[in-house]
């Protein structure tokens, strides 16, 4: 993990360090986060650790359990709710974005897709997740609806955790990047209804892939137990 410096509030630095560690997979879902161990590793007292963990809990990234604080286990039901929230918000953000998007903003989205393709081919999956998040965030930003952006912000971290699972655990194929290209194409044509439709389909496909892989993993586990 990164180290703490003295010219910033310790709890904010600890929060950023731990958040990054969770979102990049250094701390796995369900893993316990021990205050004393973290304090020793980061060279701070337990107080900023405790405050940072409280902030992470507000983000939904950690849960307080009987045995202490753990990284959000991200049960399949939780991930389904995240995708449902995305389906309810991001397609309409795309609709609004199509009504006002500028040529330079389309070029920025195209660049994000191109960089994601390169990162995927090089198996730089953390960067792929970052670029995918930036792609969707940019569309929400272009929509110009501040309250809609706030709603999306509240589940962004959990969305990143879900994308990490798709790409790192279940090896999501790169065909979803073709769907990003379809979104950009619709935005170029400024067809708001088509943009809304393709974004909704894209997120639905993400969830379908995840749920199918999750069910396949469960079936494999049950089959293995029967053989033992």
C-alpha positions in Angstrom: 0.0 0.0 0.0 1.0 3.6 -0.4 2.4 5.5 2.6 0.8 8.4 4.5 2.3 11.9 4.3 2.0 14.7 6.9 0.5 17.6 5.0 -3.0 16.1 4.5 -5.5 14.8 7.1 -4.5 11.2 7.9 -8.0 9.8 7.8 -8.6 11.1 4.3 -5.3 9.6 3.1 -6.1 6.3 4.8 -9.5 6.4 3.2 -8.0 6.9 -0.3 -5.4 4.2 0.2 -7.9 1.6 1.5 -10.4 2.5 -1.1 -7.9 2.0 -3.9 -6.7 -1.3 -2.3 -10.3 -2.6 -2.3 -11.2 -1.5 -5.8 -8.0 -2.9 -7.3 -8.5 -6.3 -5.5 -5.6 -6.1 -3.0 -8.3 -6.6 -0.4 -10.7 -9.3 -1.6 -14.5 -9.3 -0.9 -15.2 -10.8 2.5 -11.6 -10.2 3.8 -11.3 -8.8 7.3 -9.7 -5.4 7.8 -7.9 -5.3 11.1 -7.5 -1.8 12.6 -4.2 -2.6 14.4 -2.6 -4.3 11.4 -3.6 -1.4 9.1 -2.4 1.2 11.6 1.0 -0.5 11.8 1.3 -0.9 8.0 0.4 2.7 7.3 2.3 4.2 10.3 -0.7 5.9 11.9 -2.8 5.5 15.0 -6.0 3.5 15.0 -8.1 6.7 15.1 -7.7 7.6 11.4 -8.1 4.0 10.5 -11.4 3.8 12.3 -12.6 7.1 10.6 -11.6 5.9 7.2 -13.4 2.6 7.7 -16.5 4.5 8.7 -16.3 6.5 5.4 -15.8 3.3 3.4 -18.9 1.8 5.1 -20.9 4.8 3.9 -19.6 4.1 0.4 -20.8 0.5 0.8 -17.3 -0.9 0.3 -17.0 -2.4 3.8 -19.5 -4.0 6.2 -19.4 -4.1 10.0 -19.9 -7.7 11.1 -19.9 -9.6 14.4 -16.2 -10.5 13.8 -15.2 -7.0 12.8 -15.0 -5.0 9.5 -14.9 -6.9 6.2 -14.7 -5.9 2.6 -18.2 -6.0 1.1 -18.7 -9.7 0.2 -20.7 -8.6 -2.8 -23.3 -11.4 -2.8 -25.0 -12.0 -6.1 -28.2 -10.3 -4.9 -26.2 -7.2 -4.1 -24.7 -7.1 -7.6 -28.1 -7.7 -9.2 -29.4 -4.6 -7.3 -26.4 -2.5 -8.6 -27.2 -3.5 -12.2 -30.9 -2.7 -11.7 -29.9 0.8 -10.4 -27.6 1.2 -13.4 -30.4 0.2 -15.8 -32.7 2.7 -14.2 -30.3 5.6 -14.5 -27.6 5.3 -17.2 -29.8 4.8 -20.2 -31.7 8.0 -19.6 -28.4 9.8 -19.0 -27.5 8.6 -22.5 -30.8 9.9 -23.8 -30.0 13.4 -22.4 -26.4 13.2 -23.6 -27.4 12.5 -27.2 -29.4 15.8 -27.2 -26.3 18.0 -26.4 -23.1 16.0 -27.1 -20.3 17.8 -28.9 -17.9 16.4 -31.5 -14.9 16.7 -29.1 -16.8 14.7 -26.5 -17.6 12.0 -29.0 -13.8 11.9 -29.8 -13.0 11.5 -26.1 -15.4 8.5 -25.8 -13.9 6.9 -28.9 -10.4 7.4 -27.4 -11.5 5.7 -24.2 -12.8 2.7 -26.2 -9.6 2.4 -28.1 -7.5 2.5 -25.0 -9.7 -0.1 -23.3 -9.2 -2.4 -26.3 -5.4 -2.1 -26.0 -5.5 -2.6 -22.2 -7.7 -5.6 -22.6 -5.4 -7.2 -25.1 -2.5 -6.6 -22.8 -4.4 -8.1 -19.9 -4.2 -4.9 -17.9 -7.6 -5.5 -16.4 -7.4 -2.8 -13.7 -6.9 -0.2 -16.4 -9.7 -1.8 -18.4 -12.1 -1.3 -15.4 -10.9 2.3 -15.0 -11.4 3.1 -18.7 -14.9 1.4 -18.7 -15.9 3.4 -15.6 -14.6 6.6 -17.3 -16.6 5.8 -20.4 -19.9 5.5 -18.6 -19.1 8.4 -16.2 -18.4 10.7 -19.2 -21.8 9.9 -20.7 -23.5 10.7 -17.4 -21.5 14.0 -17.2 -22.4 15.0 -20.7 -26.1 14.5 -19.8 -25.8 17.7 -17.8 -28.2 16.4 -15.1 -26.5 17.1 -11.8 -28.9 15.1 -9.6 -28.7 12.2 -11.9 -24.9 12.4 -11.6 -25.2 12.3 -7.8 -27.3 9.2 -7.9 -24.8 7.4 -10.2 -21.9 8.6 -8.0 -23.4 6.9 -5.0 -23.1 3.4 -6.6 -19.9 4.0 -8.6 -17.6 2.2 -6.2 -19.9 -0.8 -6.0 -20.2 -0.7 -9.8 -16.4 -0.9 -10.0 -16.4 -3.9 -7.7 -18.9 -5.6 -9.9 -16.9 -4.9 -13.0 -13.8 -6.2 -11.3 -15.6 -9.5 -10.7 -16.7 -9.7 -14.4 -13.3 -9.1 -15.8 -11.0 -10.7 -13.3 -13.0 -13.6 -11.8 -15.2 -14.5 -14.8 -13.0 -13.2 -17.6 -15.6 -11.2 -19.4 -14.9 -11.4 -23.2 -14.0 -8.2 -25.0 -17.2 -8.1 -27.1 -18.7 -5.7 -24.7 -16.3 -3.1 -26.2 -18.1 -3.5 -29.5 -21.3 -2.5 -27.5 -19.4 0.6 -26.4 -18.7 1.4 -30.1 -22.4 1.0 -30.8 -23.2 3.5 -28.1 -20.7 6.0 -29.6 -22.2 5.4 -33.0 -25.7 6.2 -31.7 -24.4 9.3 -30.0 -22.8 10.5 -33.2 -26.1 10.2 -34.9 -27.7 12.0 -32.0 -30.6 9.6 -31.9 -31.5 9.8 -28.2 -33.9 6.9 -28.2 -31.4 4.6 -29.8 -28.7 5.7 -27.4 -31.0 4.9 -24.5 -31.9 1.5 -25.9 -28.3 0.4 -26.6 -27.0 1.5 -23.2 -29.9 -0.4 -21.5 -29.1 -3.5 -23.6 -25.4 -3.2 -22.9 -25.9 -3.1 -19.1 -28.5 -6.0 -19.3 -25.9 -8.0 -21.2 -23.3 -7.3 -18.5 -25.7 -8.6 -15.9 -26.7 -11.6 -18.0 -23.1 -12.6 -18.4 -22.3 -12.2 -14.7 -25.4 -14.2 -13.6 -24.7 -17.0 -16.1 -21.1 -17.3 -15.0 -22.1 -17.2 -11.3 -24.7 -20.0 -11.8 -22.2 -22.1 -13.8 -19.7 -21.7 -10.9 -22.3 -22.8 -8.4 -23.3 -25.8 -10.6 -19.6 -26.8 -10.9 -19.2 -26.5 -7.1 -22.2 -28.7 -6.5 -21.0 -31.3 -9.0 -17.6 -31.4 -7.4 -19.1 -32.0 -3.9 -21.2 -34.9 -5.2 -18.1 -36.6 -6.6 -16.3 -36.4 -3.3 
